Amino acid sequence: MKKNDVALITGGGTGIGLSIAKKLHSMKKTVVLTGRRKEKLLEAKKLLKSRCFIYENDISDLNSIPNLINNIEKNIGPINILINNAGMHLRKIAIETTDEEWKNVIDTNLNSVFSLSRECAKKMMRRKKGNIILVGSV
């Protein structure tokens, strides 16, 4: 990783994502944090200050992913590091879970990871540079 690397971190406003952002930021990387909760993203940006950009985005909306990647690359620079960190779970038993709720879990935890990785890999492969990292937790 070079000094000017741009790292996109999904779910970067809190928890593991924010911890990863802090570490990469301390290594002089530019960090781009995405998440659904704007207030958490703003708190993270205030904490990290420089070289930190935020994009409020719900990655379960798979149609938003190509535009998200293109906007980041246009406005900030080439993404060299993708951290697929965002995830969700339902705090209810399966028999109380609706199909729509389950679809949201799958779109967030699985389909978005594939879509984000694919979109970033297209660009990274052309540049012959990049890292894609997947985070899993309970």
DSSP file with accessible surface (Angstrom, degrees, kcal/mol):
  #  RESIDUE AA STRUCTURE BP1 BP2  ACC     N-H-->O    O-->H-N    N-H-->O    O-->H-N    TCO  KAPPA ALPHA  PHI   PSI    X-CA   Y-CA   Z-CA
    1    1 A M              0   0  124      0, 0.0     2,-0.2     0, 0.0    80,-0.0   0.000 360.0 360.0 360.0 133.1    0.0    0.0    0.0
    2    2 A K    >   -     0   0  140      1,-0.1     3,-1.7    26,-0.0     0, 0.0  -0.524 360.0-101.4 -95.7 168.4    1.3    3.4   -0.9
    3    3 A K  T 3  S+     0   0  164      1,-0.3    27,-0.1    -2,-0.2    -1,-0.1   0.826 118.5  50.2 -58.3 -35.3    0.8    6.6    0.9
    4    4 A N  T 3  S+     0   0  114     25,-0.1    -1,-0.3     2,-0.1    25,-0.1   0.206  78.2 139.6 -94.8  17.3   -1.9    7.9   -1.4
    5    5 A D    <   -     0   0    0     -3,-1.7    25,-2.7    23,-0.1     2,-0.5  -0.327  45.1-141.6 -60.5 142.8   -4.1    4.8   -1.3
    6    6 A V  E     -ab  30  79A   7     72,-0.6    74,-2.3    23,-0.2    75,-1.9  -0.942  15.5-163.5-107.5 123.9   -7.9    5.3   -1.1
    7    7 A A  E     -ab  31  81A   0     23,-3.1    25,-3.1    -2,-0.5     2,-0.6  -0.944   6.4-156.5-112.3 123.6   -9.7    2.8    1.1
    8    8 A L  E     -ab  32  82A   0     73,-3.0    75,-3.3    -2,-0.5     2,-0.5  -0.890  13.3-172.2 -96.8 123.7  -13.5    2.4    0.8
    9    9 A I  E >   -ab  33  83A   0     23,-3.0    25,-2.2    -2,-0.6     3,-0.9  -0.958  11.4-150.3-122.2 112.6  -14.9    1.0    4.0
   10   10 A T  E 3  S+a   34   0A   2     73,-2.3    25,-0.2    -2,-0.5    75,-0.2  -0.563  88.2  18.9 -79.2 145.8  -18.6    0.0    4.1
   11   11 A G  T >  S+     0   0   19     23,-0.9     3,-0.7    -2,-0.2     6,-0.4   0.864  86.1 149.2  62.4  35.4  -20.2    0.3    7.5
   12   12 A G  T <   +     0   0    0     22,-1.8    23,-0.1    -3,-0.9     9,-0.1   0.485  46.2  76.2 -84.1  -2.6  -17.3    2.6    8.3
   13   13 A G  T 3  S+     0   0    9     21,-0.4     2,-0.3    -4,-0.0    -1,-0.2   0.679 102.7  14.5 -84.7 -14.5  -19.1    4.9   10.8
   14   14 A T  S X> S-     0   0   51     -3,-0.7     4,-1.6    30,-0.0     3,-0.7  -0.919 103.8  -2.7-148.2 169.8  -19.1    2.6   13.8
   15   15 A G  H 3> S-     0   0   51     -2,-0.3     4,-2.2     1,-0.2     5,-0.2  -0.037 120.4  -2.8  54.1-135.6  -17.7   -0.6   15.3
   16   16 A I  H 3> S+     0   0   78      1,-0.2     4,-2.6     2,-0.2    -1,-0.2   0.894 133.7  55.9 -60.0 -42.5  -15.2   -2.7   13.3
   17   17 A G  H <> S+     0   0    0     -3,-0.7     4,-2.5    -6,-0.4    -1,-0.2   0.919 108.7  46.4 -58.5 -44.0  -15.5   -0.4   10.3
   18   18 A L  H  X S+     0   0   28     -4,-1.6     4,-2.7    -7,-0.3    -1,-0.2   0.901 111.1  52.7 -67.3 -38.3  -14.5    2.6   12.3
   19   19 A S  H  X S+     0   0   72     -4,-2.2     4,-2.0     2,-0.2    -2,-0.2   0.917 110.6  47.3 -63.0 -41.8  -11.6    0.8   13.9
   20   20 A I  H  X S+     0   0   39     -4,-2.6     4,-2.8     2,-0.2     5,-0.3   0.924 111.3  52.0 -63.6 -43.2  -10.3   -0.3   10.5
   21   21 A A  H  X S+     0   0    0     -4,-2.5     4,-2.8    -5,-0.2    -2,-0.2   0.917 108.3  51.1 -60.2 -43.8  -10.7    3.3    9.3
   22   22 A K  H  X S+     0   0   97     -4,-2.7     4,-2.3     2,-0.2    -1,-0.2   0.916 111.9  47.0 -60.1 -44.0   -8.7    4.7   12.2
   23   23 A K  H  X S+     0   0  131     -4,-2.0     4,-1.0     2,-0.2    -2,-0.2   0.947 114.7  44.9 -65.4 -47.8   -5.9    2.2   11.6
   24   24 A L  H ><>S+     0   0   15     -4,-2.8     5,-2.2     1,-0.2     3,-0.6   0.908 112.6  52.7 -63.2 -38.8   -5.7    2.9    7.8
   25   25 A H  H ><5S+     0   0   25     -4,-2.8     3,-2.0    -5,-0.3    -1,-0.2   0.906 105.3  54.1 -62.9 -40.9   -6.0    6.7    8.5
   26   26 A S  H 3<5S+     0   0   71     -4,-2.3    -1,-0.2     1,-0.3    -2,-0.2   0.756 103.2  58.2 -66.0 -19.9   -3.0    6.4   11.0
   27   27 A M  T <<5S-     0   0   79     -4,-1.0    -1,-0.3    -3,-0.6    -2,-0.2   0.193 125.5-105.3 -92.3  13.6   -1.1    4.8    8.1
   28   28 A K  T < 5S+     0   0  114     -3,-2.0     2,-0.2     1,-0.2    -3,-0.2   0.711  72.8 145.2  70.5  25.0   -1.7    7.9    6.0
   29   29 A K      < -     0   0   11     -5,-2.2     2,-0.5    -6,-0.1    -1,-0.2  -0.614  54.3-117.9 -86.9 152.4   -4.4    6.4    3.8
   30   30 A T  E     -a    6   0A  24    -25,-2.7   -23,-3.1    -2,-0.2     2,-0.4  -0.802  34.9-154.1 -84.7 128.5   -7.3    8.3    2.5
   31   31 A V  E     -ac   7  52A   0     20,-2.9    22,-2.4    -2,-0.5     2,-0.5  -0.894  14.4-165.7-112.6 138.0  -10.5    6.7    3.9
   32   32 A V  E     -ac   8  53A   0    -25,-3.1   -23,-3.0    -2,-0.4     2,-0.4  -0.987  14.0-161.0-119.5 117.3  -14.0    6.8    2.4
   33   33 A L  E     -ac   9  54A   0     20,-3.0    22,-2.4    -2,-0.5     2,-0.3  -0.851   7.6-173.7-104.0 133.0  -16.7    5.7    4.8
   34   34 A T  E     +ac  10  55A   1    -25,-2.2   -22,-1.8    -2,-0.4   -23,-0.9  -0.909  19.1 131.4-121.1 154.8  -20.1    4.6    3.7
   35   35 A G  E     - c   0  56A  14     20,-1.2    22,-2.8    -2,-0.3     3,-0.1  -0.954  58.0-106.9 178.0 172.4  -23.1    3.7    5.8
   36   36 A R  S    S+     0   0  119     -2,-0.3     2,-0.9    20,-0.2    22,-0.1   0.687  97.5  74.6 -88.5 -21.7  -26.8    4.3    6.2
   37   37 A R    >>  -     0   0  119      1,-0.2     4,-1.9    20,-0.1     3,-0.6  -0.804  58.8-170.9-103.3 100.9  -26.6    6.5    9.3
   38   38 A K  H 3> S+     0   0  106     -2,-0.9     4,-2.7     1,-0.2     5,-0.2   0.856  84.5  58.2 -57.4 -39.5  -25.4   10.0    8.3
   39   39 A E  H 3> S+     0   0  107      1,-0.2     4,-2.0     2,-0.2    -1,-0.2   0.897 107.2  47.7 -62.3 -36.8  -25.0   11.1   12.0
   40   40 A K  H <> S+     0   0   67     -3,-0.6     4,-2.1     2,-0.2    -1,-0.2   0.894 111.6  50.6 -70.0 -38.2  -22.6    8.3   12.6
   41   41 A L  H  X S+     0   0    2     -4,-1.9     4,-2.6     2,-0.2    -2,-0.2   0.916 109.7  50.4 -64.5 -41.3  -20.6    9.1    9.5
   42   42 A L  H  X S+     0   0   87     -4,-2.7     4,-2.4     2,-0.2    -2,-0.2   0.895 109.3  51.3 -64.7 -38.8  -20.4   12.7   10.5
   43   43 A E  H  X S+     0   0  113     -4,-2.0     4,-1.9    -5,-0.2    -1,-0.2   0.916 111.0  48.5 -62.9 -42.1  -19.1   11.7   13.9
   44   44 A A  H  X S+     0   0    1     -4,-2.1     4,-2.6     2,-0.2     5,-0.3   0.917 110.9  50.1 -64.9 -42.6  -16.4    9.5   12.3
   45   45 A K  H  X S+     0   0   74     -4,-2.6     4,-3.0     1,-0.2    -2,-0.2   0.911 109.1  51.9 -62.6 -41.2  -15.4   12.3   10.0
   46   46 A K  H  < S+     0   0  169     -4,-2.4    -1,-0.2     1,-0.2    -2,-0.2   0.887 112.1  47.4 -62.3 -36.8  -15.1   14.8   12.9
   47   47 A L  H  < S+     0   0   95     -4,-1.9    -2,-0.2    -5,-0.2    -1,-0.2   0.926 120.9  34.6 -70.1 -44.1  -12.9   12.2   14.7
   48   48 A L  H  < S+     0   0   15     -4,-2.6     2,-0.5     1,-0.2    -2,-0.2   0.747  84.2 177.4 -86.5 -26.6  -10.6   11.5   11.7
   49   49 A K    ><  +     0   0  152     -4,-3.0     3,-0.7    -5,-0.3    -1,-0.2  -0.398  51.6  43.7  63.8-110.2  -10.6   15.0   10.2
   50   50 A S  T 3  S+     0   0   73     -2,-0.5     3,-0.1     1,-0.2     0, 0.0  -0.214 114.5  21.2 -70.3 159.5   -8.4   15.2    7.1
   51   51 A R  T 3  S+     0   0   73      1,-0.2   -20,-2.9   -21,-0.1     2,-0.4   0.773  97.3 116.0  56.5  28.6   -8.2   12.5    4.4
   52   52 A C  E <   +c   31   0A   1     -3,-0.7     2,-0.3   -22,-0.2   -20,-0.2  -0.991  38.5 176.7-130.3 126.0  -11.7   11.3    5.5
   53   53 A F  E     -c   32   0A  83    -22,-2.4   -20,-3.0    -2,-0.4     2,-0.4  -0.934  12.7-151.6-126.2 148.6  -14.7   11.4    3.2
   54   54 A I  E     -c   33   0A  41     -2,-0.3     2,-0.4   -22,-0.2   -20,-0.2  -0.947  10.6-173.5-125.2 145.3  -18.2   10.1    3.8
   55   55 A Y  E     -c   34   0A  50    -22,-2.4   -20,-1.2    -2,-0.4     2,-0.5  -0.953  20.6-142.1-134.6 113.0  -21.0    8.9    1.6
   56   56 A E  E     +c   35   0A 115     -2,-0.4     2,-0.3   -22,-0.2   -20,-0.2  -0.659  44.8 148.2 -72.8 120.2  -24.4    8.1    3.0
   57   57 A N        -     0   0   30    -22,-2.8     2,-0.8    -2,-0.5   -20,-0.1  -0.953  48.6-139.5-158.9 137.3  -25.4    5.0    1.1
   58   58 A D    >   -     0   0   63     -2,-0.3     3,-2.1     1,-0.1     6,-0.2  -0.877  16.4-163.5 -98.6 104.0  -27.5    1.9    1.7
   59   59 A I  T 3  S+     0   0    9     -2,-0.8    -1,-0.1     1,-0.3     6,-0.1   0.640  82.4  75.9 -69.3  -9.9  -25.5   -0.8    0.0
   60   60 A S  T 3  S+     0   0   14      1,-0.2     2,-1.4     2,-0.1    -1,-0.3   0.709  77.7  81.9 -71.6 -14.2  -28.5   -3.1    0.0
   61   61 A D    X   -     0   0   83     -3,-2.1     3,-1.9     1,-0.2     4,-0.4  -0.717  69.2-173.4 -85.1  88.7  -29.7   -0.9   -2.8
   62   62 A L  G >  S+     0   0   48     -2,-1.4     3,-1.1     1,-0.3    -1,-0.2   0.788  75.9  64.7 -61.5 -27.8  -27.6   -2.8   -5.4
   63   63 A N  G 3  S+     0   0  143      1,-0.2     4,-0.5     2,-0.1    -1,-0.3   0.720  96.5  58.8 -67.9 -19.8  -28.5   -0.3   -8.1
   64   64 A S  G <> S+     0   0   20     -3,-1.9     4,-2.2    -6,-0.2    -1,-0.2   0.657  85.3  82.0 -82.1 -14.6  -26.6    2.5   -6.2
   65   65 A I  H <> S+     0   0    1     -3,-1.1     4,-2.6    -4,-0.4     5,-0.3   0.919  86.9  49.0 -65.8 -49.0  -23.3    0.7   -6.2
   66   66 A P  H  > S+     0   0   43      0, 0.0     4,-2.6     0, 0.0    -1,-0.2   0.934 114.8  46.8 -58.0 -41.4  -21.9    1.5   -9.6
   67   67 A N  H  > S+     0   0  104     -4,-0.5     4,-2.7     2,-0.2     5,-0.2   0.889 110.4  53.4 -65.5 -39.6  -22.7    5.2   -9.1
   68   68 A L  H  X S+     0   0    6     -4,-2.2     4,-2.3     2,-0.2     5,-0.2   0.958 112.2  43.8 -58.5 -50.4  -21.2    5.1   -5.6
   69   69 A I  H  X S+     0   0    0     -4,-2.6     4,-2.6     1,-0.2     5,-0.2   0.929 115.0  48.7 -63.4 -45.6  -17.9    3.7   -7.0
   70   70 A N  H  X S+     0   0   68     -4,-2.6     4,-2.4    -5,-0.3    -1,-0.2   0.904 111.3  50.0 -62.3 -41.2  -17.8    6.1   -9.9
   71   71 A N  H  X S+     0   0   72     -4,-2.7     4,-2.7     2,-0.2     5,-0.3   0.907 111.5  48.4 -64.5 -42.0  -18.5    9.1   -7.7
   72   72 A I  H  X>S+     0   0    0     -4,-2.3     4,-2.8    -5,-0.2     5,-1.7   0.950 113.9  45.8 -63.4 -47.5  -15.7    8.2   -5.3
   73   73 A E  H  <5S+     0   0   35     -4,-2.6    -2,-0.2     3,-0.2    -1,-0.2   0.880 116.4  46.0 -65.8 -34.8  -13.2    7.6   -8.0
   74   74 A K  H  <5S+     0   0  169     -4,-2.4    -1,-0.2    -5,-0.2    -2,-0.2   0.912 123.7  31.6 -71.8 -43.6  -14.2   10.8   -9.8
   75   75 A N  H  <5S+     0   0  103     -4,-2.7    -2,-0.2    -5,-0.2    -3,-0.2   0.726 136.7  15.1 -91.2 -24.3  -14.2   13.0   -6.7
   76   76 A I  T  <5S-     0   0   40     -4,-2.8    -3,-0.2    -5,-0.3    -2,-0.1   0.737 107.7 -93.3-120.1 -46.3  -11.5   11.5   -4.5
   77   77 A G      < -     0   0   13     -5,-1.7    -1,-0.2   -71,-0.0    -2,-0.1  -0.817  58.4 -32.3 146.8 174.4   -9.3    9.1   -6.5
   78   78 A P        -     0   0   62      0, 0.0   -72,-0.6     0, 0.0     2,-0.6  -0.344  59.1-123.0 -62.2 133.1   -8.9    5.5   -7.5
   79   79 A I  E     +b    6   0A   0      1,-0.2   -72,-0.2   -10,-0.1     3,-0.1  -0.684  37.0 168.0 -77.6 120.2  -10.0    3.0   -4.9
   80   80 A N  E     +     0   0A  14    -74,-2.3    51,-2.1    -2,-0.6     2,-0.4   0.568  66.4  42.3-104.7 -18.6   -7.1    0.7   -4.1
   81   81 A I  E     -bd   7 131A   1    -75,-1.9   -73,-3.0    49,-0.2     2,-0.5  -0.991  61.5-171.7-135.4 123.8   -8.6   -0.9   -1.0
   82   82 A L  E     -bd   8 132A   0     49,-2.8    51,-3.1    -2,-0.4     2,-0.7  -0.979   3.4-168.3-115.0 122.5  -12.1   -2.1   -0.5
   83   83 A I  E     -bd   9 133A   6    -75,-3.3   -73,-2.3    -2,-0.5     2,-1.3  -0.922   7.6-159.0-109.5 104.1  -13.2   -3.3    2.9
   84   84 A N  E     + d   0 134A   5     49,-3.2    51,-2.6    -2,-0.7   -75,-0.1  -0.713  41.9 136.5 -81.3  95.2  -16.5   -5.1    2.7
   85   85 A N        +     0   0   24     -2,-1.3    -1,-0.2    49,-0.2   -74,-0.2   0.666  24.7 108.8-116.5 -27.6  -17.5   -4.6    6.4
   86   86 A A        +     0   0   24     -3,-0.3     2,-0.3   -69,-0.0    49,-0.1  -0.236  40.5 150.8 -59.8 141.4  -21.2   -3.6    6.5
   87   87 A G        -     0   0   51     49,-0.0     2,-0.3     2,-0.0    18,-0.0  -0.981  22.9-164.3-162.7 163.2  -23.5   -6.2    7.7
   88   88 A M        -     0   0   34     -2,-0.3     2,-0.3    17,-0.2    21,-0.1  -0.972   1.5-169.1-148.6 161.6  -26.8   -6.7    9.5
   89   89 A H        -     0   0  114     -2,-0.3     2,-0.4    49,-0.0    -2,-0.0  -0.975  24.7-117.7-147.7 159.4  -28.8   -9.3   11.4
   90   90 A L        -     0   0   50     -2,-0.3     2,-0.9     2,-0.1     7,-0.0  -0.818  11.8-143.7 -99.6 140.2  -32.3   -9.5   12.6
   91   91 A R  S    S+     0   0  220     -2,-0.4     2,-0.3     2,-0.0    -1,-0.0  -0.474  73.1  80.6 -99.7  59.0  -33.0   -9.9   16.3
   92   92 A K  S    S-     0   0   78     -2,-0.9    -2,-0.1     5,-0.0     2,-0.1  -0.977  84.0 -92.8-154.4 162.0  -35.9  -12.1   15.8
   93   93 A I    >   -     0   0   95     -2,-0.3     3,-1.7     1,-0.1     4,-0.4  -0.378  39.8-108.6 -80.4 159.0  -36.6  -15.8   15.2
   94   94 A A  G >  S+     0   0   85      1,-0.3     3,-1.7     2,-0.2    -1,-0.1   0.856 115.1  59.3 -57.3 -39.2  -37.0  -17.1   11.7
   95   95 A I  G 3  S+     0   0  155      1,-0.3    -1,-0.3     3,-0.0    -2,-0.0   0.692 108.6  46.8 -70.1 -12.4  -40.8  -17.8   12.0
   96   96 A E  G <  S+     0   0  120     -3,-1.7     2,-0.5     2,-0.1    -1,-0.3   0.391  91.9 101.9-102.5   0.9  -41.3  -14.0   12.8
   97   97 A T    <   -     0   0   33     -3,-1.7     2,-0.1    -4,-0.4    -3,-0.0  -0.749  64.6-141.0 -91.5 129.8  -39.1  -12.8    9.9
   98   98 A T     >  -     0   0   71     -2,-0.5     4,-2.4     1,-0.1     5,-0.2  -0.399  23.2-113.2 -82.6 162.5  -40.8  -11.6    6.7
   99   99 A D  H  > S+     0   0  149      1,-0.2     4,-2.6     2,-0.2     5,-0.2   0.884 118.6  53.5 -60.3 -39.1  -39.5  -12.3    3.2
  100  100 A E  H  > S+     0   0  134      2,-0.2     4,-2.0     1,-0.2    -1,-0.2   0.906 108.6  48.6 -64.9 -41.8  -38.7   -8.5    2.8
  101  101 A E  H  > S+     0   0   58      2,-0.2     4,-1.8     1,-0.2    -2,-0.2   0.928 112.9  48.1 -63.1 -43.3  -36.6   -8.5    6.0
  102  102 A W  H  X S+     0   0  148     -4,-2.4     4,-2.5     1,-0.2     5,-0.2   0.912 108.9  53.5 -64.9 -40.3  -34.8  -11.6    4.9
  103  103 A K  H  X S+     0   0  105     -4,-2.6     4,-3.0     1,-0.2     5,-0.2   0.908 107.0  52.6 -59.8 -40.9  -34.2  -10.1    1.4
  104  104 A N  H  X S+     0   0   46     -4,-2.0     4,-2.2     2,-0.2     5,-0.2   0.896 108.7  49.8 -63.2 -39.9  -32.7   -7.0    3.1
  105  105 A V  H  X S+     0   0   12     -4,-1.8     4,-3.2     2,-0.2     5,-0.3   0.948 114.0  44.7 -62.0 -48.0  -30.3   -9.2    5.1
  106  106 A I  H  X>S+     0   0   49     -4,-2.5     5,-2.3     1,-0.2     4,-2.2   0.914 113.6  49.6 -66.0 -41.6  -29.2  -11.1    2.0
  107  107 A D  I  <>S+     0   0   16     -4,-3.0     5,-1.9    -5,-0.2    -1,-0.2   0.890 118.2  40.3 -65.5 -36.6  -28.8   -7.9   -0.1
  108  108 A T  I  <5S+     0   0    5     -4,-2.2    -2,-0.2    -5,-0.2     5,-0.2   0.943 124.9  33.2 -75.7 -48.9  -26.7   -6.3    2.7
  109  109 A N  I  <5S+     0   0   63     -4,-3.2    -3,-0.2    -5,-0.2    -2,-0.2   0.707 136.3   9.4 -86.3 -21.0  -24.6   -9.2    3.8
  110  110 A L  I  X5S+     0   0  107     -4,-2.2     4,-2.0    -5,-0.3    -3,-0.2   0.700 123.4  45.8-125.5 -59.9  -24.1  -11.1    0.5
  111  111 A N  I  ><S+     0   0   58     -5,-2.3     4,-2.6     1,-0.2     5,-0.2   0.881 112.7  51.5 -64.5 -37.7  -25.3   -9.4   -2.7
  112  112 A S  H  ><S+     0   0    0     -5,-1.9     4,-3.1    -6,-0.4     5,-0.3   0.885 107.1  54.3 -67.0 -35.9  -23.7   -6.1   -1.9
  113  113 A V  H  > S+     0   0   25      2,-0.2     4,-2.4     1,-0.2     5,-0.2   0.940 111.5  44.9 -62.0 -45.2  -20.4   -7.7   -1.2
  114  114 A F  H  X S+     0   0  127     -4,-2.0     4,-2.8     2,-0.2    -2,-0.2   0.953 116.2  45.8 -62.8 -48.6  -20.5   -9.3   -4.6
  115  115 A S  H  X S+     0   0   12     -4,-2.6     4,-2.5     2,-0.2     5,-0.2   0.918 115.4  45.3 -64.0 -46.3  -21.6   -6.2   -6.4
  116  116 A L  H  X S+     0   0    0     -4,-3.1     4,-2.5     2,-0.2     5,-0.3   0.932 115.0  48.0 -61.9 -45.2  -19.1   -3.9   -4.6
  117  117 A S  H  X S+     0   0   22     -4,-2.4     4,-2.9    -5,-0.3    -2,-0.2   0.919 112.5  49.2 -63.4 -42.5  -16.2   -6.3   -5.2
  118  118 A R  H  X S+     0   0  102     -4,-2.8     4,-2.2    -5,-0.2    -1,-0.2   0.941 112.6  46.7 -62.4 -47.3  -17.1   -6.8   -8.8
  119  119 A E  H  X S+     0   0   21     -4,-2.5     4,-1.1     1,-0.2    -2,-0.2   0.906 117.3  42.8 -64.6 -41.8  -17.3   -3.0   -9.5
  120  120 A C  H  X S+     0   0    1     -4,-2.5     4,-3.1    -5,-0.2     5,-0.2   0.903 111.2  55.4 -70.0 -40.3  -14.0   -2.3   -7.7
  121  121 A A  H  X S+     0   0   27     -4,-2.9     4,-3.1    -5,-0.3     5,-0.3   0.883 100.8  59.2 -62.2 -37.1  -12.3   -5.3   -9.3
  122  122 A K  H  X S+     0   0   98     -4,-2.2     4,-1.2     1,-0.2    -1,-0.2   0.928 114.5  36.4 -55.1 -46.0  -13.1   -4.1  -12.8
  123  123 A K  H  X S+     0   0   31     -4,-1.1     4,-1.7    -3,-0.2    -2,-0.2   0.902 117.1  51.2 -75.3 -42.0  -11.2   -0.9  -12.1
  124  124 A M  H  X>S+     0   0   11     -4,-3.1     5,-2.0     1,-0.2     4,-1.0   0.891 107.7  53.2 -64.3 -38.8   -8.5   -2.5  -10.0
  125  125 A M  H  <5S+     0   0  141     -4,-3.1     3,-0.3    -5,-0.2    -1,-0.2   0.901 107.2  51.5 -66.0 -38.2   -7.8   -5.1  -12.6
  126  126 A R  H  <5S+     0   0  179     -4,-1.2    -1,-0.2    -5,-0.3    -2,-0.2   0.886 117.0  40.0 -63.0 -37.4   -7.3   -2.4  -15.3
  127  127 A R  H  <5S-     0   0   82     -4,-1.7    -1,-0.2     2,-0.2    -2,-0.2   0.522 105.0-133.2 -85.6 -11.5   -4.9   -0.6  -13.0
  128  128 A K  T  <5S+     0   0  190     -4,-1.0     2,-0.3    -3,-0.3    -3,-0.2   0.873  73.9  96.1  59.3  38.8   -3.3   -3.9  -11.9
  129  129 A K      < +     0   0   68     -5,-2.0     2,-0.2    -6,-0.1    -2,-0.2  -0.956  43.7  92.0-156.3 136.6   -3.5   -2.8   -8.3
  130  130 A G        -     0   0   34     -2,-0.3     2,-0.4    -3,-0.1   -49,-0.2  -0.728  42.8-131.1 153.5 160.1   -5.9   -3.3   -5.4
  131  131 A N  E     -d   81   0A  73    -51,-2.1   -49,-2.8    -2,-0.2     2,-0.5  -0.999  11.9-165.7-135.3 132.7   -7.0   -5.2   -2.3
  132  132 A I  E     -d   82   0A  60     -2,-0.4     2,-0.4   -51,-0.2   -49,-0.2  -0.986  12.7-174.9-121.2 123.8  -10.4   -6.5   -1.5
  133  133 A I  E     -d   83   0A  74    -51,-3.1   -49,-3.2    -2,-0.5     2,-0.4  -0.957  11.1-154.9-123.7 135.0  -11.0   -7.6    2.0
  134  134 A L  E     -d   84   0A 112     -2,-0.4     2,-0.4   -51,-0.2   -49,-0.2  -0.926   8.0-159.4-111.4 132.5  -14.2   -9.2    3.5
  135  135 A V        -     0   0   45    -51,-2.6     2,-0.4    -2,-0.4  -118,-0.0  -0.922   8.4-175.6-111.5 134.7  -15.0   -8.9    7.2
  136  136 A G        +     0   0   72     -2,-0.4     2,-0.3   -49,-0.0   -49,-0.0  -0.984  12.4 154.4-128.3 140.6  -17.3  -11.2    8.9
  137  137 A S              0   0   91     -2,-0.4    -2,-0.0   -52,-0.1     0, 0.0  -0.976 360.0 360.0-155.0 166.5  -18.5  -11.0   12.5
  138  138 A V              0   0  187     -2,-0.3   -49,-0.0   -49,-0.0    -2,-0.0  -0.957 360.0 360.0-116.4 360.0  -21.4  -12.0   14.8
